Amino acid sequence: MKTNTRKAALLPLAAALSLTAILSACSGGGNAEPSAAPAASTAPSAAPGESSGPADTSQEVKLKMILVGGKPVDYDKVFGELNAKLKEKINATVEVEFLDWSDWNQKYPLKFAANEDFDLVYTANWAYYNDQALKGGFLELTEDMLKQYAPQTMESMPSVSWDQAKVNGKLYMVPNNNVEVNDKVILYREDLRKKHNLPEINSLDTYAQYLKAIAANEKGIIPYGAKAGDGWKWHEMDQATLEQHNDWNLVDTTLPLAYKMDDATGQIFNIYDTQEFKDLLVYYKDLADSGVWSKNVVSNKNDVWQDIKAGKVASYAAQNLGTAGSNLAEMRRDNPSLEVAIADITPNGKKIAAISTQNGMAIHATSKNPERSLMLIDLLQNDKEIHDLTMYGIAGANYVPEGDDKYAAGPTAGNYTGFSNWGWNSPLNRKDASYPQEADDMFNGWQSKIYHFPLETFVFNGEKVKAEVANIGNVMTRYAIPLEYGLIKDIDKGHADLIKQLKAAGIDKVQAEMQAQVDAFLAAQK
């Protein structure tokens, strides 16, 4: 096998991480680089007849907010203090319902389908933003509304961020205001690399050497933390090995359809039809046969990061550099006997900045308090007292402030973490004082490699082909996962079966619809 095609081959390691990544997918607080002060902005056009007078807060309201992630231990303490401050500032209080990581994917859409009574909700490009915007689950936000009820956000948010958050020309989210780079990196046991005298991990080949060496020599340690038990989606390693390595971009993480970033015509192709994917299957079969991941990968639902901290797993692909950096800092604090490090296995690839919808907050279309909800979002992003409290918890307990822009872990740091407060990431984010210098250096080195391309903000509307999209998802779960994890002995037959089933599921119809939308999007930019 050619070296370049072998390098393009590490995919299912990824199907692997499945939702583990989504967790951190979002990164916030100290997990992402705070953005520089943004330029003035322009939001969407105003709806007729909207008032621009002062906000009426004479009547106290109780807001309900839905966030993704587990309920933190110190929720009552932190939000009790928050509500005292909100009562004073906007005559409102807020109650949060948390959708745990293990079942948020199922419960989130049901909240909208049942039209439950809530006001604010976390959303993101990976967490149903486009889907619910198109289904009418979110309230459309207009320029007049934002000027009146979220003036600080209007002032600080770059215009490109508003534009990136539009769906069919309309805005349904207040996006986060923070710079992130999407590239996936590897967090691994550096002590084991040194122990076995392995080369620096800086490519897919050197990473494979590491994985196979751990499998051969470290009994009781799983080389790669993989899990596919949550169903199919393209995740961390998939994106590193096929997308990042080849400068491709998936249009939608639930479909195998992509384009080359430097292709100005935006020609869509099926990743499964490529030679790169075929070579990858050979590569992954070798890794699977070498014992690189657990044999129960299809049903594994373990928290991979916790397994790494416990010394049970040697590496995993992080959702982003910020998450990996925070994990590294956490390991150095909680278990310094295990040395971990970060590796970029596609250092020569184009780097993609996360669009603003990587994290954000939306208002339920049937909210009884949309004005006060916007006022709350405005405070969460721009009021330092409120931002610090909701992002980091109680000062002196959950965190210790260091100046205006850094913090250290407090004695009860673990009691306020693990949920989607990233929805209001902003320039006020503090950086963990223990955040590794090597992660900062890697991020700074990426800045000159950030690549912008014509389809950067394109979002696929699958409404016309939703039955086919659902069928394709079922096929990928049934046929792609076991094939990529090396569970199919005859990979040529397994690949042929996958392609056949995708055809029957309607992949050609979906690709044609996607291409038509891409063509229209590009034509509108001329």
Legacy VTK file of the C-alpha trace (Angstrom):
# vtk DataFile Version 3.0
C-alpha trace
ASCII
DATASET POLYDATA
POINTS 526 float
0.000 0.000 0.000
1.266 3.451 -0.815
2.308 5.584 2.105
-0.157 8.333 1.293
-3.106 5.999 1.061
-2.090 4.247 4.237
-2.053 7.569 5.988
-5.530 8.261 4.761
-6.668 5.223 6.437
-7.402 5.550 10.076
-11.139 6.080 10.042
-13.186 3.792 12.169
-10.880 4.301 14.955
-13.269 6.984 14.884
-16.600 5.728 14.352
-15.159 4.859 17.514
-15.411 7.768 19.742
-18.918 8.401 18.744
-20.632 10.679 21.226
-17.680 10.811 23.592
-16.526 13.531 21.465
-19.635 15.320 21.110
-19.360 15.956 24.735
-16.390 18.036 24.346
-17.287 18.896 20.900
-18.294 22.027 22.086
-15.618 23.204 24.264
-16.006 26.186 26.409
-14.811 27.935 29.506
-11.086 27.315 29.539
-11.390 24.829 26.687
-11.194 27.238 23.779
-9.128 30.226 22.843
-10.915 33.447 23.749
-11.522 35.627 20.732
-10.147 39.085 20.263
-12.488 42.038 20.593
-14.805 41.671 17.613
-15.875 44.233 15.089
-19.285 45.852 14.976
-22.010 43.704 13.558
-25.081 43.453 11.462
-27.890 41.080 12.352
-30.882 40.041 10.296
-33.530 42.366 8.971
-36.198 43.611 11.308
-39.760 42.416 11.397
-42.324 45.168 10.871
-44.085 46.713 13.805
-41.593 45.744 16.482
-41.118 48.163 19.351
-37.774 49.740 19.998
-38.690 51.299 23.356
-37.163 50.361 26.720
-37.631 46.776 27.877
-40.437 46.314 30.394
-39.220 44.293 33.374
-41.897 45.362 35.835
-43.335 41.850 36.097
-41.097 39.097 37.483
-40.791 36.047 35.219
-39.413 32.558 35.718
-37.498 31.258 32.717
-36.856 27.619 31.896
-33.645 26.698 30.093
-32.625 23.331 28.628
-28.928 22.454 28.502
-27.062 19.389 27.295
-24.932 17.446 29.781
-25.174 16.152 33.314
-26.494 18.310 36.131
-23.500 19.618 38.081
-23.288 18.811 41.786
-23.179 22.497 42.720
-26.050 23.530 40.455
-28.263 24.707 43.315
-25.480 26.836 44.831
-24.406 28.439 41.556
-27.836 29.048 40.115
-29.184 30.159 43.461
-26.595 32.925 43.420
-27.277 33.573 39.736
-30.995 33.984 40.320
-30.410 36.543 43.050
-28.387 38.584 40.590
-30.868 38.088 37.715
-33.747 39.214 39.929
-31.859 42.432 40.525
-30.759 42.985 36.925
-33.756 41.856 34.805
-36.384 40.833 37.391
-36.217 37.195 36.321
-35.038 33.816 37.583
-34.049 30.748 35.586
-34.460 27.030 36.147
-32.395 24.560 34.112
-33.260 21.081 32.901
-30.183 19.032 31.966
-30.300 16.383 29.235
-27.640 13.860 30.186
-25.034 12.943 27.595
-26.222 9.340 27.531
-29.654 10.187 26.190
-29.732 13.838 25.072
-29.773 12.738 21.430
-33.125 11.033 21.922
-34.712 13.478 24.372
-33.750 16.751 22.685
-36.020 16.473 19.611
-38.846 15.070 21.728
-38.966 18.309 23.729
-39.936 20.141 20.559
-42.208 17.437 19.168
-44.216 17.518 22.410
-44.113 21.347 22.451
-43.024 21.332 26.070
-43.067 24.584 28.001
-39.562 26.070 28.029
-37.909 29.323 27.013
-34.235 28.914 26.182
-32.293 25.956 24.836
-28.710 25.125 23.949
-28.219 24.370 20.266
-25.364 23.914 17.805
-24.630 22.808 14.261
-24.106 19.299 15.729
-27.075 19.585 18.110
-30.191 20.003 15.963
-29.850 23.691 15.122
-30.637 23.469 11.418
-33.191 20.724 11.954
-35.247 22.610 14.530
-34.882 25.935 12.741
-36.454 24.398 9.636
-39.165 22.632 11.650
-40.222 25.844 13.413
-38.884 24.832 16.821
-36.956 28.079 17.342
-38.149 31.670 17.413
-36.848 33.819 14.550
-34.657 36.607 15.922
-34.756 39.973 14.166
-32.479 42.964 14.278
-35.009 45.056 16.200
-35.393 42.358 18.842
-31.643 42.015 19.273
-31.075 45.765 19.432
-33.712 46.149 22.085
-33.179 43.082 24.263
-29.573 42.033 23.548
-27.792 45.307 22.757
-24.382 44.280 24.122
-24.398 41.150 21.997
-25.387 43.182 18.930
-22.477 45.495 19.623
-19.826 42.829 20.167
-20.782 40.037 17.765
-18.936 40.102 14.403
-21.272 40.383 11.429
-19.870 37.180 9.950
-21.056 35.296 13.031
-24.639 36.435 12.500
-24.402 35.501 8.827
-23.064 32.048 9.612
-25.978 31.403 11.963
-28.699 32.131 9.395
-30.855 29.334 8.003
-32.496 30.228 4.709
-31.663 33.860 5.379
-33.219 33.965 8.836
-31.640 33.870 12.286
-32.789 31.487 15.011
-29.792 31.476 17.341
-27.597 33.820 19.310
-24.290 32.154 18.429
-21.311 31.978 20.711
-18.669 34.674 20.235
-15.388 32.791 20.483
-12.668 31.591 18.102
-12.180 27.835 17.755
-10.402 25.637 15.226
-12.230 22.440 14.325
-9.274 20.155 13.697
-9.177 16.933 15.687
-6.068 16.072 17.673
-4.897 13.004 19.545
-4.484 12.877 23.309
-2.177 9.983 24.199
0.023 8.477 26.910
3.427 10.052 26.290
5.012 7.943 29.034
4.137 4.798 27.064
5.544 6.259 23.857
8.833 6.934 25.637
8.810 3.556 27.361
8.685 1.724 24.050
11.040 4.126 22.252
8.439 4.997 19.615
8.763 7.883 17.127
7.065 11.225 17.632
3.372 11.006 16.758
2.919 13.471 13.888
1.153 11.469 11.173
-1.345 8.672 10.739
1.480 6.194 10.206
3.341 7.111 13.393
0.092 7.016 15.335
-0.603 3.533 13.990
2.876 2.432 15.122
2.057 3.713 18.597
-1.300 1.949 18.722
0.072 -1.395 17.568
3.023 -1.198 19.955
0.699 -0.581 22.919
-1.510 -3.482 21.815
1.487 -5.805 21.626
3.250 -4.765 24.814
0.802 -3.293 27.341
-1.608 -5.945 28.518
-4.636 -4.533 30.264
-4.462 -1.200 28.404
-6.662 -0.567 25.359
-4.623 1.431 22.799
-7.534 3.447 21.383
-10.695 4.463 23.216
-13.371 3.650 20.678
-17.121 3.458 21.072
-19.807 3.043 18.484
-22.634 2.144 20.819
-24.472 5.431 20.271
-25.112 4.823 16.557
-23.402 6.181 13.475
-22.065 9.659 12.968
-18.811 10.844 11.490
-16.613 11.777 14.414
-13.133 12.579 15.572
-10.917 9.990 13.937
-13.099 9.832 10.837
-12.663 13.533 10.422
-8.921 13.362 11.042
-8.164 10.452 8.772
-10.336 11.217 5.780
-11.386 14.841 6.025
-8.363 16.571 7.505
-5.821 14.381 5.780
-7.359 14.916 2.331
-8.684 18.477 2.804
-12.237 17.255 2.344
-15.258 18.608 4.180
-18.354 16.614 5.085
-21.550 18.471 4.297
-23.445 16.797 7.122
-21.976 14.596 9.857
-24.782 12.030 9.455
-24.061 11.398 5.750
-21.017 10.111 3.792
-21.166 13.035 1.329
-18.322 15.541 1.041
-16.500 17.977 -1.238
-12.911 19.100 -1.641
-12.396 22.387 0.163
-10.420 23.906 -2.692
-12.991 22.874 -5.310
-14.703 26.138 -6.258
-17.441 24.180 -8.068
-18.412 22.265 -4.926
-18.753 18.829 -6.499
-20.280 16.412 -3.996
-18.984 12.847 -3.795
-19.673 9.765 -1.710
-16.689 9.133 0.566
-17.445 5.407 0.538
-16.863 5.362 -3.226
-13.300 6.681 -2.977
-10.032 4.779 -3.203
-8.971 6.496 0.014
-11.805 4.799 1.869
-11.022 1.399 0.349
-7.399 1.715 1.438
-8.555 2.806 4.854
-10.529 -0.396 5.301
-7.371 -2.454 4.749
-5.544 -0.280 7.236
-8.230 -0.550 9.880
-8.603 -4.260 9.489
-4.900 -4.521 10.316
-5.394 -2.345 13.411
-8.426 -4.341 14.509
-6.559 -7.638 14.074
-3.723 -6.148 16.135
-6.090 -5.498 19.046
-6.013 -1.702 18.856
-9.561 -1.291 20.178
-11.881 -3.335 22.338
-13.719 -6.226 20.714
-16.963 -4.935 22.211
-16.570 -1.568 20.489
-20.030 -1.703 18.916
-21.722 -1.817 22.318
-19.173 0.171 24.332
-20.635 3.227 26.069
-17.832 3.958 28.506
-16.636 7.485 29.182
-13.371 7.266 27.233
-11.722 10.207 28.980
-12.376 8.708 32.404
-10.900 5.432 31.171
-7.754 7.285 30.084
-7.503 9.003 33.475
-7.801 5.611 35.136
-4.977 4.178 33.005
-7.253 1.767 31.123
-6.965 3.442 27.698
-3.844 4.863 26.034
-5.282 7.423 23.590
-8.319 8.962 21.969
-9.196 11.547 19.345
-10.398 14.768 20.961
-13.207 16.840 19.516
-10.917 19.855 19.372
-7.639 21.232 20.658
-9.273 23.132 23.521
-10.811 19.962 24.896
-7.532 18.070 24.575
-5.674 20.898 26.317
-8.151 20.926 29.179
-7.945 17.143 29.480
-4.162 17.389 29.617
-4.340 20.025 32.363
-6.856 17.903 34.281
-4.588 14.848 34.107
-1.592 16.831 35.340
-3.688 18.054 38.251
-5.526 14.844 39.185
-3.172 12.023 38.174
0.323 13.365 37.418
1.810 9.869 37.524
0.415 9.327 34.009
2.105 11.550 31.427
-0.154 12.563 28.536
0.506 14.723 25.491
-1.234 16.103 22.405
-0.432 15.198 18.797
-1.564 16.688 15.503
-1.629 13.757 13.082
-2.459 15.924 10.057
-0.038 18.836 10.556
0.080 19.767 6.871
-3.670 19.876 6.341
-5.769 23.000 5.972
-7.177 24.145 9.311
-10.849 25.071 9.533
-12.154 27.672 11.971
-15.390 26.633 13.643
-18.360 28.590 12.401
-20.319 30.504 14.999
-23.007 27.821 15.288
-20.510 25.483 16.942
-22.268 26.602 20.141
-25.179 28.902 20.816
-28.506 29.585 22.490
-31.947 29.658 20.905
-35.407 30.613 22.120
-38.273 28.147 21.893
-40.783 29.210 19.267
-43.601 29.055 21.826
-41.757 30.746 24.684
-43.984 33.033 26.740
-40.983 35.210 27.622
-38.833 35.731 24.505
-37.825 39.284 25.471
-36.561 38.341 28.937
-34.888 35.276 27.426
-32.879 37.496 25.089
-31.988 39.743 27.991
-30.670 36.710 29.855
-28.536 35.633 26.873
-27.185 39.174 26.668
-26.071 38.989 30.302
-24.626 35.492 29.944
-22.356 36.612 27.113
-21.477 40.136 28.210
-21.934 40.750 31.945
-18.645 39.685 33.546
-20.173 38.895 36.915
-22.874 36.703 35.340
-20.490 35.167 32.802
-17.900 34.193 35.403
-20.529 32.695 37.679
-22.248 30.574 35.020
-19.065 29.482 33.267
-16.887 28.670 36.268
-19.124 28.508 39.339
-18.542 29.975 42.796
-15.301 31.965 43.115
-13.054 30.503 45.788
-14.825 27.138 45.640
-15.304 25.906 42.084
-12.612 28.193 40.719
-10.074 30.768 41.839
-9.911 33.943 39.687
-6.437 34.986 38.548
-6.642 38.538 37.263
-9.394 39.352 34.783
-8.803 36.614 32.225
-7.449 33.485 33.933
-8.549 31.059 36.615
-7.296 28.112 38.613
-9.269 25.110 39.744
-10.859 25.568 43.147
-11.164 22.903 45.840
-14.558 21.821 44.444
-13.789 22.300 40.737
-15.289 18.929 39.830
-18.668 19.958 41.234
-19.358 22.447 38.451
-18.438 21.048 35.050
-19.508 18.904 32.113
-22.517 20.695 30.610
-23.158 23.039 27.700
-22.503 26.443 29.236
-20.376 26.756 26.096
-23.570 28.131 24.573
-22.526 31.583 25.772
-18.771 31.442 25.083
-17.592 35.014 24.595
-14.536 37.284 24.766
-15.065 37.240 28.555
-13.995 33.593 28.747
-11.172 33.040 31.197
-8.321 30.693 30.363
-7.316 27.979 32.785
-3.998 29.109 34.250
-2.854 25.498 34.001
-3.787 25.268 30.314
-0.749 23.643 28.687
1.688 25.873 26.854
2.067 23.248 24.140
-1.648 23.476 23.356
-1.370 27.262 23.122
1.654 26.934 20.858
-0.184 24.494 18.595
-3.195 26.816 18.373
-0.999 29.815 17.576
0.783 27.834 14.896
-2.534 26.986 13.285
-3.593 30.594 12.857
-1.674 31.047 9.615
-3.182 27.817 8.251
-6.859 28.663 8.773
-8.569 28.149 5.441
-11.761 29.842 4.312
-13.703 28.353 1.413
-16.907 29.113 -0.523
-19.050 26.455 1.156
-17.886 27.262 4.682
-21.349 28.342 5.837
-23.452 26.043 3.640
-26.044 24.003 5.552
-27.893 21.140 3.890
-31.694 21.095 4.149
-32.690 17.436 4.110
-36.432 18.021 4.362
-37.145 16.794 0.805
-35.190 13.588 1.353
-35.685 12.965 5.055
-36.878 9.388 4.523
-33.773 8.601 2.489
-31.513 10.304 5.043
-33.023 8.160 7.809
-32.577 5.018 5.707
-28.942 5.910 4.993
-28.293 6.368 8.703
-29.656 2.895 9.370
-27.443 1.419 6.648
-24.346 3.137 8.023
-25.086 1.830 11.508
-25.673 -1.722 10.314
-23.033 -2.047 7.591
-20.388 0.685 7.988
-19.620 0.363 11.700
-18.717 -3.355 11.711
-16.881 -2.977 8.401
-14.729 -0.128 9.631
-14.014 -1.783 12.962
-12.604 -4.814 11.215
-15.426 -7.098 12.307
-16.111 -8.189 8.709
-13.618 -10.812 7.550
-14.017 -10.184 3.798
-13.689 -6.401 3.521
-14.182 -6.351 -0.264
-17.532 -8.081 0.104
-18.377 -5.907 3.111
-17.627 -2.777 1.118
-19.695 -3.979 -1.841
-22.602 -4.738 0.502
-22.362 -1.256 2.027
-22.445 0.441 -1.373
-25.356 -1.751 -2.505
-27.387 -0.989 0.600
-26.677 2.753 0.339
-27.960 2.718 -3.236
-31.128 0.968 -2.095
-31.520 3.484 0.738
-31.508 6.394 -1.723
-27.983 7.811 -1.508
-28.098 8.945 -5.163
-31.283 10.932 -4.573
-29.818 12.595 -1.493
-26.570 13.397 -3.327
-28.496 14.950 -6.222
-30.566 17.089 -3.847
-27.450 18.155 -1.956
-25.657 19.057 -5.191
-28.614 21.160 -6.326
-28.560 23.079 -3.041
-24.790 23.551 -3.214
-25.046 24.835 -6.798
-27.756 27.309 -5.799
-25.736 28.451 -2.780
-22.628 29.092 -4.868
-24.639 30.836 -7.597
-26.117 33.205 -5.017
-22.619 34.223 -3.920
-21.592 35.442 -7.369
LINES 1 527
526 0 1 2 3 4 5 6 7 8 9 10 11 12 13 14 15 16 17 18 19 20 21 22 23 24 25 26 27 28 29 30 31 32 33 34 35 36 37 38 39 40 41 42 43 44 45 46 47 48 49 50 51 52 53 54 55 56 57 58 59 60 61 62 63 64 65 66 67 68 69 70 71 72 73 74 75 76 77 78 79 80 81 82 83 84 85 86 87 88 89 90 91 92 93 94 95 96 97 98 99 100 101 102 103 104 105 106 107 108 109 110 111 112 113 114 115 116 117 118 119 120 121 122 123 124 125 126 127 128 129 130 131 132 133 134 135 136 137 138 139 140 141 142 143 144 145 146 147 148 149 150 151 152 153 154 155 156 157 158 159 160 161 162 163 164 165 166 167 168 169 170 171 172 173 174 175 176 177 178 179 180 181 182 183 184 185 186 187 188 189 190 191 192 193 194 195 196 197 198 199 200 201 202 203 204 205 206 207 208 209 210 211 212 213 214 215 216 217 218 219 220 221 222 223 224 225 226 227 228 229 230 231 232 233 234 235 236 237 238 239 240 241 242 243 244 245 246 247 248 249 250 251 252 253 254 255 256 257 258 259 260 261 262 263 264 265 266 267 268 269 270 271 272 273 274 275 276 277 278 279 280 281 282 283 284 285 286 287 288 289 290 291 292 293 294 295 296 297 298 299 300 301 302 303 304 305 306 307 308 309 310 311 312 313 314 315 316 317 318 319 320 321 322 323 324 325 326 327 328 329 330 331 332 333 334 335 336 337 338 339 340 341 342 343 344 345 346 347 348 349 350 351 352 353 354 355 356 357 358 359 360 361 362 363 364 365 366 367 368 369 370 371 372 373 374 375 376 377 378 379 380 381 382 383 384 385 386 387 388 389 390 391 392 393 394 395 396 397 398 399 400 401 402 403 404 405 406 407 408 409 410 411 412 413 414 415 416 417 418 419 420 421 422 423 424 425 426 427 428 429 430 431 432 433 434 435 436 437 438 439 440 441 442 443 444 445 446 447 448 449 450 451 452 453 454 455 456 457 458 459 460 461 462 463 464 465 466 467 468 469 470 471 472 473 474 475 476 477 478 479 480 481 482 483 484 485 486 487 488 489 490 491 492 493 494 495 496 497 498 499 500 501 502 503 504 505 506 507 508 509 510 511 512 513 514 515 516 517 518 519 520 521 522 523 524 525
